[in-house]
Amino acid sequence: MNALLAALVVMACAAPALAQPPRKAEGRPPMKQEERQRMREDMNVVNRGQKPERQRQMTPQQREQLRKDVREADQHIRR
């Protein structure tokens, strides 16, 4: 009786583990340290000297000139 109970418990515990879908294979193998270092150096070369530019604020005169230019362009398109 105990052996039957033990077998049932083992089967009950093993069933969910065996029912899991197989894991998919990795898309590509992990990069080696040399490859990561080479890629890092390449990106540093690409990004060297490219500092993100901050937009400067427009003066009120520049803002008004831009509005005027946009209005004129809008009127020109409507014609």
PDB file of N, CA, C and O in Angstrom:
ATOM      1  N   MET A   1       0.823  -1.191   0.000  1.00  0.00           N
ATOM      2  CA  MET A   1       0.000   0.000   0.000  1.00  0.00           C
ATOM      3  C   MET A   1       0.872   1.261   0.000  1.00  0.00           C
ATOM      4  O   MET A   1       0.610   2.218  -0.730  1.00  0.00           O
ATOM      5  N   ASN A   2       1.927   1.236   0.849  1.00  0.00           N
ATOM      6  CA  ASN A   2       2.826   2.390   0.908  1.00  0.00           C
ATOM      7  C   ASN A   2       3.584   2.580  -0.411  1.00  0.00           C
ATOM      8  O   ASN A   2       3.832   3.708  -0.837  1.00  0.00           O
ATOM      9  N   ALA A   3       3.940   1.484  -1.038  1.00  0.00           N
ATOM     10  CA  ALA A   3       4.663   1.558  -2.311  1.00  0.00           C
ATOM     11  C   ALA A   3       3.763   2.151  -3.389  1.00  0.00           C
ATOM     12  O   ALA A   3       4.208   2.939  -4.223  1.00  0.00           O
ATOM     13  N   LEU A   4       2.476   1.754  -3.359  1.00  0.00           N
ATOM     14  CA  LEU A   4       1.525   2.294  -4.326  1.00  0.00           C
ATOM     15  C   LEU A   4       1.333   3.785  -4.119  1.00  0.00           C
ATOM     16  O   LEU A   4       1.285   4.552  -5.081  1.00  0.00           O
ATOM     17  N   LEU A   5       1.223   4.195  -2.860  1.00  0.00           N
ATOM     18  CA  LEU A   5       1.071   5.612  -2.538  1.00  0.00           C
ATOM     19  C   LEU A   5       2.320   6.394  -2.956  1.00  0.00           C
ATOM     20  O   LEU A   5       2.210   7.499  -3.487  1.00  0.00           O
ATOM     21  N   ALA A   6       3.483   5.837  -2.724  1.00  0.00           N
ATOM     22  CA  ALA A   6       4.731   6.499  -3.106  1.00  0.00           C
ATOM     23  C   ALA A   6       4.824   6.633  -4.624  1.00  0.00           C
ATOM     24  O   ALA A   6       5.259   7.668  -5.129  1.00  0.00           O
ATOM     25  N   ALA A   7       4.424   5.605  -5.345  1.00  0.00           N
ATOM     26  CA  ALA A   7       4.457   5.650  -6.804  1.00  0.00           C
ATOM     27  C   ALA A   7       3.496   6.710  -7.338  1.00  0.00           C
ATOM     28  O   ALA A   7       3.822   7.430  -8.282  1.00  0.00           O
ATOM     29  N   LEU A   8       2.309   6.805  -6.730  1.00  0.00           N
ATOM     30  CA  LEU A   8       1.348   7.825  -7.150  1.00  0.00           C
ATOM     31  C   LEU A   8       1.879   9.229  -6.893  1.00  0.00           C
ATOM     32  O   LEU A   8       1.716  10.117  -7.730  1.00  0.00           O
ATOM     33  N   VAL A   9       2.508   9.435  -5.750  1.00  0.00           N
ATOM     34  CA  VAL A   9       3.069  10.753  -5.428  1.00  0.00           C
ATOM     35  C   VAL A   9       4.175  11.110  -6.415  1.00  0.00           C
ATOM     36  O   VAL A   9       4.240  12.244  -6.889  1.00  0.00           O
ATOM     37  N   VAL A  10       5.044  10.150  -6.729  1.00  0.00           N
ATOM     38  CA  VAL A  10       6.143  10.397  -7.667  1.00  0.00           C
ATOM     39  C   VAL A  10       5.595  10.727  -9.046  1.00  0.00           C
ATOM     40  O   VAL A  10       6.078  11.646  -9.707  1.00  0.00           O
ATOM     41  N   MET A  11       4.579   9.974  -9.481  1.00  0.00           N
ATOM     42  CA  MET A  11       3.997  10.234 -10.792  1.00  0.00           C
ATOM     43  C   MET A  11       3.281  11.584 -10.828  1.00  0.00           C
ATOM     44  O   MET A  11       3.335  12.284 -11.839  1.00  0.00           O
ATOM     45  N   ALA A  12       2.619  11.949  -9.744  1.00  0.00           N
ATOM     46  CA  ALA A  12       1.920  13.229  -9.692  1.00  0.00           C
ATOM     47  C   ALA A  12       2.901  14.394  -9.743  1.00  0.00           C
ATOM     48  O   ALA A  12       2.628  15.422 -10.363  1.00  0.00           O
ATOM     49  N   CYS A  13       4.042  14.224  -9.089  1.00  0.00           N
ATOM     50  CA  CYS A  13       5.046  15.295  -9.101  1.00  0.00           C
ATOM     51  C   CYS A  13       5.801  15.343 -10.421  1.00  0.00           C
ATOM     52  O   CYS A  13       6.209  16.419 -10.857  1.00  0.00           O
ATOM     53  N   ALA A  14       5.992  14.206 -11.060  1.00  0.00           N
ATOM     54  CA  ALA A  14       6.775  14.161 -12.290  1.00  0.00           C
ATOM     55  C   ALA A  14       5.959  14.600 -13.505  1.00  0.00           C
ATOM     56  O   ALA A  14       6.529  15.068 -14.490  1.00  0.00           O
ATOM     57  N   ALA A  15       4.658  14.457 -13.451  1.00  0.00           N
ATOM     58  CA  ALA A  15       3.826  14.767 -14.611  1.00  0.00           C
ATOM     59  C   ALA A  15       3.954  16.230 -15.057  1.00  0.00           C
ATOM     60  O   ALA A  15       4.172  16.465 -16.245  1.00  0.00           O
ATOM     61  N   PRO A  16       3.831  17.224 -14.165  1.00  0.00           N
ATOM     62  CA  PRO A  16       3.961  18.616 -14.640  1.00  0.00           C
ATOM     63  C   PRO A  16       5.351  18.918 -15.204  1.00  0.00           C
ATOM     64  O   PRO A  16       5.475  19.674 -16.167  1.00  0.00           O
ATOM     65  N   ALA A  17       6.388  18.338 -14.616  1.00  0.00           N
ATOM     66  CA  ALA A  17       7.740  18.586 -15.108  1.00  0.00           C
ATOM     67  C   ALA A  17       7.929  17.998 -16.500  1.00  0.00           C
ATOM     68  O   ALA A  17       8.598  18.595 -17.343  1.00  0.00           O
ATOM     69  N   LEU A  18       7.351  16.848 -16.739  1.00  0.00           N
ATOM     70  CA  LEU A  18       7.489  16.218 -18.046  1.00  0.00           C
ATOM     71  C   LEU A  18       6.576  16.846 -19.086  1.00  0.00           C
ATOM     72  O   LEU A  18       6.834  16.728 -20.284  1.00  0.00           O
ATOM     73  N   ALA A  19       5.534  17.499 -18.657  1.00  0.00           N
ATOM     74  CA  ALA A  19       4.572  18.081 -19.582  1.00  0.00           C
ATOM     75  C   ALA A  19       4.993  19.460 -20.085  1.00  0.00           C
ATOM     76  O   ALA A  19       4.337  20.005 -20.973  1.00  0.00           O
ATOM     77  N   GLN A  20       6.063  20.040 -19.547  1.00  0.00           N
ATOM     78  CA  GLN A  20       6.489  21.356 -19.993  1.00  0.00           C
ATOM     79  C   GLN A  20       6.988  21.281 -21.425  1.00  0.00           C
ATOM     80  O   GLN A  20       7.635  20.310 -21.815  1.00  0.00           O
ATOM     81  N   PRO A  21       6.680  22.322 -22.215  1.00  0.00           N
ATOM     82  CA  PRO A  21       7.150  22.313 -23.608  1.00  0.00           C
ATOM     83  C   PRO A  21       8.672  22.442 -23.646  1.00  0.00           C
ATOM     84  O   PRO A  21       9.267  23.064 -22.766  1.00  0.00           O
ATOM     85  N   PRO A  22       9.285  21.869 -24.641  1.00  0.00           N
ATOM     86  CA  PRO A  22      10.746  21.968 -24.731  1.00  0.00           C
ATOM     87  C   PRO A  22      11.167  23.421 -24.956  1.00  0.00           C
ATOM     88  O   PRO A  22      10.470  24.184 -25.625  1.00  0.00           O
ATOM     89  N   ARG A  23      12.283  23.780 -24.405  1.00  0.00           N
ATOM     90  CA  ARG A  23      12.775  25.155 -24.549  1.00  0.00           C
ATOM     91  C   ARG A  23      13.340  25.346 -25.945  1.00  0.00           C
ATOM     92  O   ARG A  23      13.934  24.439 -26.529  1.00  0.00           O
ATOM     93  N   LYS A  24      13.140  26.542 -26.460  1.00  0.00           N
ATOM     94  CA  LYS A  24      13.662  26.863 -27.786  1.00  0.00           C
ATOM     95  C   LYS A  24      15.165  27.106 -27.690  1.00  0.00           C
ATOM     96  O   LYS A  24      15.675  27.568 -26.670  1.00  0.00           O
ATOM     97  N   ALA A  25      15.840  26.790 -28.751  1.00  0.00           N
ATOM     98  CA  ALA A  25      17.285  27.017 -28.790  1.00  0.00           C
ATOM     99  C   ALA A  25      17.547  28.518 -28.884  1.00  0.00           C
ATOM    100  O   ALA A  25      16.743  29.267 -29.440  1.00  0.00           O
ATOM    101  N   GLU A  26      18.659  28.936 -28.346  1.00  0.00           N
ATOM    102  CA  GLU A  26      19.037  30.345 -28.399  1.00  0.00           C
ATOM    103  C   GLU A  26      19.214  30.768 -29.855  1.00  0.00           C
ATOM    104  O   GLU A  26      19.654  29.972 -30.685  1.00  0.00           O
ATOM    105  N   GLY A  27      18.873  32.022 -30.168  1.00  0.00           N
ATOM    106  CA  GLY A  27      19.015  32.537 -31.523  1.00  0.00           C
ATOM    107  C   GLY A  27      20.459  32.564 -31.976  1.00  0.00           C
ATOM    108  O   GLY A  27      20.778  32.124 -33.080  1.00  0.00           O
ATOM    109  N   ARG A  28      21.323  33.073 -31.137  1.00  0.00           N
ATOM    110  CA  ARG A  28      22.742  33.078 -31.459  1.00  0.00           C
ATOM    111  C   ARG A  28      23.531  32.848 -30.181  1.00  0.00           C
ATOM    112  O   ARG A  28      23.073  33.199 -29.094  1.00  0.00           O
ATOM    113  N   PRO A  29      24.679  32.278 -30.303  1.00  0.00           N
ATOM    114  CA  PRO A  29      25.463  31.996 -29.099  1.00  0.00           C
ATOM    115  C   PRO A  29      25.936  33.301 -28.455  1.00  0.00           C
ATOM    116  O   PRO A  29      26.061  34.316 -29.140  1.00  0.00           O
ATOM    117  N   PRO A  30      26.195  33.285 -27.162  1.00  0.00           N
ATOM    118  CA  PRO A  30      26.661  34.499 -26.500  1.00  0.00           C
ATOM    119  C   PRO A  30      27.992  34.958 -27.087  1.00  0.00           C
ATOM    120  O   PRO A  30      28.801  34.149 -27.542  1.00  0.00           O
ATOM    121  N   MET A  31      28.200  36.275 -27.066  1.00  0.00           N
ATOM    122  CA  MET A  31      29.423  36.831 -27.644  1.00  0.00           C
ATOM    123  C   MET A  31      30.620  36.538 -26.744  1.00  0.00           C
ATOM    124  O   MET A  31      30.504  36.477 -25.520  1.00  0.00           O
ATOM    125  N   LYS A  32      31.744  36.363 -27.372  1.00  0.00           N
ATOM    126  CA  LYS A  32      32.974  36.182 -26.619  1.00  0.00           C
ATOM    127  C   LYS A  32      33.440  37.546 -26.130  1.00  0.00           C
ATOM    128  O   LYS A  32      33.030  38.579 -26.660  1.00  0.00           O
ATOM    129  N   GLN A  33      34.279  37.541 -25.138  1.00  0.00           N
ATOM    130  CA  GLN A  33      34.746  38.794 -24.557  1.00  0.00           C
ATOM    131  C   GLN A  33      35.486  39.636 -25.597  1.00  0.00           C
ATOM    132  O   GLN A  33      35.346  40.859 -25.603  1.00  0.00           O
ATOM    133  N   GLU A  34      36.263  39.013 -26.465  1.00  0.00           N
ATOM    134  CA  GLU A  34      36.996  39.767 -27.488  1.00  0.00           C
ATOM    135  C   GLU A  34      36.035  40.453 -28.453  1.00  0.00           C
ATOM    136  O   GLU A  34      36.257  41.594 -28.856  1.00  0.00           O
ATOM    137  N   GLU A  35      34.957  39.742 -28.822  1.00  0.00           N
ATOM    138  CA  GLU A  35      33.972  40.327 -29.733  1.00  0.00           C
ATOM    139  C   GLU A  35      33.277  41.521 -29.094  1.00  0.00           C
ATOM    140  O   GLU A  35      33.065  42.548 -29.738  1.00  0.00           O
ATOM    141  N   ARG A  36      32.922  41.373 -27.812  1.00  0.00           N
ATOM    142  CA  ARG A  36      32.281  42.499 -27.109  1.00  0.00           C
ATOM    143  C   ARG A  36      33.208  43.699 -27.044  1.00  0.00           C
ATOM    144  O   ARG A  36      32.776  44.834 -27.249  1.00  0.00           O
ATOM    145  N   GLN A  37      34.491  43.454 -26.758  1.00  0.00           N
ATOM    146  CA  GLN A  37      35.461  44.543 -26.670  1.00  0.00           C
ATOM    147  C   GLN A  37      35.629  45.221 -28.027  1.00  0.00           C
ATOM    148  O   GLN A  37      35.692  46.447 -28.105  1.00  0.00           O
ATOM    149  N   ARG A  38      35.703  44.427 -29.093  1.00  0.00           N
ATOM    150  CA  ARG A  38      35.846  44.987 -30.440  1.00  0.00           C
ATOM    151  C   ARG A  38      34.627  45.832 -30.805  1.00  0.00           C
ATOM    152  O   ARG A  38      34.762  46.912 -31.378  1.00  0.00           O
ATOM    153  N   MET A  39      33.437  45.334 -30.470  1.00  0.00           N
ATOM    154  CA  MET A  39      32.220  46.088 -30.769  1.00  0.00           C
ATOM    155  C   MET A  39      32.190  47.389 -29.970  1.00  0.00           C
ATOM    156  O   MET A  39      31.804  48.435 -30.494  1.00  0.00           O
ATOM    157  N   ARG A  40      32.591  47.322 -28.720  1.00  0.00           N
ATOM    158  CA  ARG A  40      32.623  48.519 -27.876  1.00  0.00           C
ATOM    159  C   ARG A  40      33.574  49.569 -28.466  1.00  0.00           C
ATOM    160  O   ARG A  40      33.248  50.755 -28.514  1.00  0.00           O
ATOM    161  N   GLU A  41      34.764  49.112 -28.918  1.00  0.00           N
ATOM    162  CA  GLU A  41      35.726  50.033 -29.519  1.00  0.00           C
ATOM    163  C   GLU A  41      35.189  50.626 -30.817  1.00  0.00           C
ATOM    164  O   GLU A  41      35.376  51.814 -31.081  1.00  0.00           O
ATOM    165  N   ASP A  42      34.524  49.809 -31.626  1.00  0.00           N
ATOM    166  CA  ASP A  42      33.944  50.308 -32.872  1.00  0.00           C
ATOM    167  C   ASP A  42      32.904  51.387 -32.595  1.00  0.00           C
ATOM    168  O   ASP A  42      32.870  52.410 -33.278  1.00  0.00           O
ATOM    169  N   MET A  43      32.064  51.162 -31.604  1.00  0.00           N
ATOM    170  CA  MET A  43      31.040  52.151 -31.280  1.00  0.00           C
ATOM    171  C   MET A  43      31.667  53.431 -30.733  1.00  0.00           C
ATOM    172  O   MET A  43      31.161  54.524 -30.986  1.00  0.00           O
ATOM    173  N   ASN A  44      32.766  53.304 -29.985  1.00  0.00           N
ATOM    174  CA  ASN A  44      33.449  54.496 -29.497  1.00  0.00           C
ATOM    175  C   ASN A  44      33.997  55.313 -30.652  1.00  0.00           C
ATOM    176  O   ASN A  44      33.953  56.542 -30.615  1.00  0.00           O
ATOM    177  N   VAL A  45      34.519  54.638 -31.694  1.00  0.00           N
ATOM    178  CA  VAL A  45      35.028  55.346 -32.860  1.00  0.00           C
ATOM    179  C   VAL A  45      33.886  56.063 -33.575  1.00  0.00           C
ATOM    180  O   VAL A  45      34.032  57.207 -34.004  1.00  0.00           O
ATOM    181  N   VAL A  46      32.756  55.385 -33.697  1.00  0.00           N
ATOM    182  CA  VAL A  46      31.605  55.977 -34.384  1.00  0.00           C
ATOM    183  C   VAL A  46      31.087  57.189 -33.618  1.00  0.00           C
ATOM    184  O   VAL A  46      30.762  58.213 -34.219  1.00  0.00           O
ATOM    185  N   ASN A  47      31.008  57.076 -32.305  1.00  0.00           N
ATOM    186  CA  ASN A  47      30.407  58.137 -31.500  1.00  0.00           C
ATOM    187  C   ASN A  47      31.394  59.219 -31.090  1.00  0.00           C
ATOM    188  O   ASN A  47      30.994  60.218 -30.492  1.00  0.00           O
ATOM    189  N   ARG A  48      32.651  59.046 -31.392  1.00  0.00           N
ATOM    190  CA  ARG A  48      33.656  60.018 -30.961  1.00  0.00           C
ATOM    191  C   ARG A  48      33.376  61.379 -31.579  1.00  0.00           C
ATOM    192  O   ARG A  48      33.158  61.493 -32.786  1.00  0.00           O
ATOM    193  N   GLY A  49      33.384  62.386 -30.762  1.00  0.00           N
ATOM    194  CA  GLY A  49      33.196  63.748 -31.248  1.00  0.00           C
ATOM    195  C   GLY A  49      31.759  64.133 -31.515  1.00  0.00           C
ATOM    196  O   GLY A  49      31.502  65.255 -31.953  1.00  0.00           O
ATOM    197  N   GLN A  50      30.833  63.261 -31.271  1.00  0.00           N
ATOM    198  CA  GLN A  50      29.431  63.586 -31.509  1.00  0.00           C
ATOM    199  C   GLN A  50      28.745  63.838 -30.184  1.00  0.00           C
ATOM    200  O   GLN A  50      28.133  62.939 -29.606  1.00  0.00           O
ATOM    201  N   LYS A  51      28.849  65.054 -29.711  1.00  0.00           N
ATOM    202  CA  LYS A  51      28.172  65.402 -28.470  1.00  0.00           C
ATOM    203  C   LYS A  51      26.755  65.842 -28.809  1.00  0.00           C
ATOM    204  O   LYS A  51      26.548  66.554 -29.791  1.00  0.00           O
ATOM    205  N   PRO A  52      25.800  65.435 -28.025  1.00  0.00           N
ATOM    206  CA  PRO A  52      24.424  65.849 -28.316  1.00  0.00           C
ATOM    207  C   PRO A  52      24.303  67.370 -28.175  1.00  0.00           C
ATOM    208  O   PRO A  52      24.680  67.956 -27.160  1.00  0.00           O
ATOM    209  N   GLU A  53      23.772  67.974 -29.216  1.00  0.00           N
ATOM    210  CA  GLU A  53      23.631  69.428 -29.204  1.00  0.00           C
ATOM    211  C   GLU A  53      22.360  69.824 -28.467  1.00  0.00           C
ATOM    212  O   GLU A  53      21.289  69.255 -28.678  1.00  0.00           O
ATOM    213  N   ARG A  54      22.507  70.793 -27.619  1.00  0.00           N
ATOM    214  CA  ARG A  54      21.330  71.330 -26.933  1.00  0.00           C
ATOM    215  C   ARG A  54      20.727  72.411 -27.806  1.00  0.00           C
ATOM    216  O   ARG A  54      21.440  73.229 -28.388  1.00  0.00           O
ATOM    217  N   GLN A  55      19.435  72.407 -27.888  1.00  0.00           N
ATOM    218  CA  GLN A  55      18.781  73.455 -28.648  1.00  0.00           C
ATOM    219  C   GLN A  55      18.818  74.733 -27.836  1.00  0.00           C
ATOM    220  O   GLN A  55      18.484  74.752 -26.651  1.00  0.00           O
ATOM    221  N   ARG A  56      19.228  75.792 -28.493  1.00  0.00           N
ATOM    222  CA  ARG A  56      19.236  77.063 -27.777  1.00  0.00           C
ATOM    223  C   ARG A  56      17.859  77.678 -27.904  1.00  0.00           C
ATOM    224  O   ARG A  56      17.146  77.470 -28.886  1.00  0.00           O
ATOM    225  N   GLN A  57      17.511  78.430 -26.896  1.00  0.00           N
ATOM    226  CA  GLN A  57      16.191  79.052 -26.930  1.00  0.00           C
ATOM    227  C   GLN A  57      16.172  80.205 -27.916  1.00  0.00           C
ATOM    228  O   GLN A  57      17.170  80.897 -28.116  1.00  0.00           O
ATOM    229  N   MET A  58      15.021  80.390 -28.522  1.00  0.00           N
ATOM    230  CA  MET A  58      14.875  81.462 -29.495  1.00  0.00           C
ATOM    231  C   MET A  58      14.600  82.773 -28.774  1.00  0.00           C
ATOM    232  O   MET A  58      13.952  82.821 -27.729  1.00  0.00           O
ATOM    233  N   THR A  59      15.116  83.817 -29.372  1.00  0.00           N
ATOM    234  CA  THR A  59      14.805  85.147 -28.834  1.00  0.00           C
ATOM    235  C   THR A  59      13.387  85.499 -29.265  1.00  0.00           C
ATOM    236  O   THR A  59      12.865  84.901 -30.206  1.00  0.00           O
ATOM    237  N   PRO A  60      12.762  86.449 -28.601  1.00  0.00           N
ATOM    238  CA  PRO A  60      11.412  86.851 -29.024  1.00  0.00           C
ATOM    239  C   PRO A  60      11.365  87.331 -30.474  1.00  0.00           C
ATOM    240  O   PRO A  60      10.368  87.118 -31.163  1.00  0.00           O
ATOM    241  N   GLN A  61      12.423  87.967 -30.936  1.00  0.00           N
ATOM    242  CA  GLN A  61      12.450  88.426 -32.327  1.00  0.00           C
ATOM    243  C   GLN A  61      12.510  87.242 -33.292  1.00  0.00           C
ATOM    244  O   GLN A  61      11.836  87.233 -34.322  1.00  0.00           O
ATOM    245  N   GLN A  62      13.313  86.258 -32.949  1.00  0.00           N
ATOM    246  CA  GLN A  62      13.396  85.070 -33.801  1.00  0.00           C
ATOM    247  C   GLN A  62      12.072  84.312 -33.815  1.00  0.00           C
ATOM    248  O   GLN A  62      11.642  83.821 -34.859  1.00  0.00           O
ATOM    249  N   ARG A  63      11.441  84.221 -32.671  1.00  0.00           N
ATOM    250  CA  ARG A  63      10.156  83.538 -32.574  1.00  0.00           C
ATOM    251  C   ARG A  63       9.112  84.241 -33.436  1.00  0.00           C
ATOM    252  O   ARG A  63       8.348  83.590 -34.149  1.00  0.00           O
ATOM    253  N   GLU A  64       9.081  85.560 -33.370  1.00  0.00           N
ATOM    254  CA  GLU A  64       8.114  86.325 -34.156  1.00  0.00           C
ATOM    255  C   GLU A  64       8.406  86.178 -35.645  1.00  0.00           C
ATOM    256  O   GLU A  64       7.477  86.059 -36.445  1.00  0.00           O
ATOM    257  N   GLN A  65       9.686  86.186 -36.031  1.00  0.00           N
ATOM    258  CA  GLN A  65      10.055  86.007 -37.436  1.00  0.00           C
ATOM    259  C   GLN A  65       9.625  84.620 -37.923  1.00  0.00           C
ATOM    260  O   GLN A  65       9.151  84.477 -39.051  1.00  0.00           O
ATOM    261  N   LEU A  66       9.786  83.617 -37.090  1.00  0.00           N
ATOM    262  CA  LEU A  66       9.360  82.263 -37.460  1.00  0.00           C
ATOM    263  C   LEU A  66       7.856  82.203 -37.646  1.00  0.00           C
ATOM    264  O   LEU A  66       7.374  81.601 -38.605  1.00  0.00           O
ATOM    265  N   ARG A  67       7.117  82.814 -36.750  1.00  0.00           N
ATOM    266  CA  ARG A  67       5.652  82.858 -36.899  1.00  0.00           C
ATOM    267  C   ARG A  67       5.256  83.520 -38.210  1.00  0.00           C
ATOM    268  O   ARG A  67       4.375  83.044 -38.926  1.00  0.00           O
ATOM    269  N   LYS A  68       5.930  84.634 -38.510  1.00  0.00           N
ATOM    270  CA  LYS A  68       5.631  85.376 -39.742  1.00  0.00           C
ATOM    271  C   LYS A  68       5.923  84.513 -40.961  1.00  0.00           C
ATOM    272  O   LYS A  68       5.126  84.462 -41.897  1.00  0.00           O
ATOM    273  N   ASP A  69       7.072  83.832 -40.948  1.00  0.00           N
ATOM    274  CA  ASP A  69       7.442  82.974 -42.067  1.00  0.00           C
ATOM    275  C   ASP A  69       6.447  81.827 -42.247  1.00  0.00           C
ATOM    276  O   ASP A  69       6.110  81.468 -43.376  1.00  0.00           O
ATOM    277  N   VAL A  70       5.978  81.255 -41.140  1.00  0.00           N
ATOM    278  CA  VAL A  70       5.023  80.152 -41.215  1.00  0.00           C
ATOM    279  C   VAL A  70       3.694  80.646 -41.775  1.00  0.00           C
ATOM    280  O   VAL A  70       3.077  79.980 -42.607  1.00  0.00           O
ATOM    281  N   ARG A  71       3.253  81.825 -41.312  1.00  0.00           N
ATOM    282  CA  ARG A  71       1.990  82.389 -41.847  1.00  0.00           C
ATOM    283  C   ARG A  71       2.098  82.630 -43.346  1.00  0.00           C
ATOM    284  O   ARG A  71       1.182  82.294 -44.095  1.00  0.00           O
ATOM    285  N   GLU A  72       3.216  83.214 -43.790  1.00  0.00           N
ATOM    286  CA  GLU A  72       3.403  83.497 -45.217  1.00  0.00           C
ATOM    287  C   GLU A  72       3.442  82.203 -46.027  1.00  0.00           C
ATOM    288  O   GLU A  72       2.858  82.128 -47.108  1.00  0.00           O
ATOM    289  N   ALA A  73       4.128  81.189 -45.508  1.00  0.00           N
ATOM    290  CA  ALA A  73       4.186  79.910 -46.215  1.00  0.00           C
ATOM    291  C   ALA A  73       2.812  79.273 -46.289  1.00  0.00           C
ATOM    292  O   ALA A  73       2.453  78.681 -47.307  1.00  0.00           O
ATOM    293  N   ASP A  74       2.039  79.391 -45.212  1.00  0.00           N
ATOM    294  CA  ASP A  74       0.682  78.836 -45.183  1.00  0.00           C
ATOM    295  C   ASP A  74      -0.203  79.542 -46.211  1.00  0.00           C
ATOM    296  O   ASP A  74      -0.980  78.895 -46.913  1.00  0.00           O
ATOM    297  N   GLN A  75      -0.085  80.862 -46.298  1.00  0.00           N
ATOM    298  CA  GLN A  75      -0.882  81.606 -47.282  1.00  0.00           C
ATOM    299  C   GLN A  75      -0.454  81.251 -48.694  1.00  0.00           C
ATOM    300  O   GLN A  75      -1.290  81.145 -49.591  1.00  0.00           O
ATOM    301  N   HIS A  76       0.840  81.067 -48.894  1.00  0.00           N
ATOM    302  CA  HIS A  76       1.350  80.724 -50.209  1.00  0.00           C
ATOM    303  C   HIS A  76       0.846  79.340 -50.643  1.00  0.00           C
ATOM    304  O   HIS A  76       0.552  79.132 -51.820  1.00  0.00           O
ATOM    305  N   ILE A  77       0.748  78.401 -49.707  1.00  0.00           N
ATOM    306  CA  ILE A  77       0.272  77.051 -50.032  1.00  0.00           C
ATOM    307  C   ILE A  77      -1.206  77.092 -50.394  1.00  0.00           C
ATOM    308  O   ILE A  77      -1.642  76.368 -51.289  1.00  0.00           O
ATOM    309  N   ARG A  78      -1.966  77.911 -49.724  1.00  0.00           N
ATOM    310  CA  ARG A  78      -3.425  77.965 -49.963  1.00  0.00           C
ATOM    311  C   ARG A  78      -3.751  78.557 -51.319  1.00  0.00           C
ATOM    312  O   ARG A  78      -4.837  78.310 -51.843  1.00  0.00           O
ATOM    313  N   ARG A  79      -2.856  79.323 -51.899  1.00  0.00           N
ATOM    314  CA  ARG A  79      -3.143  79.971 -53.193  1.00  0.00           C
ATOM    315  C   ARG A  79      -3.085  79.012 -54.334  1.00  0.00           C
ATOM    316  O   ARG A  79      -3.301  79.404 -55.481  1.00  0.00           O
TER     317      ARG A  79
END
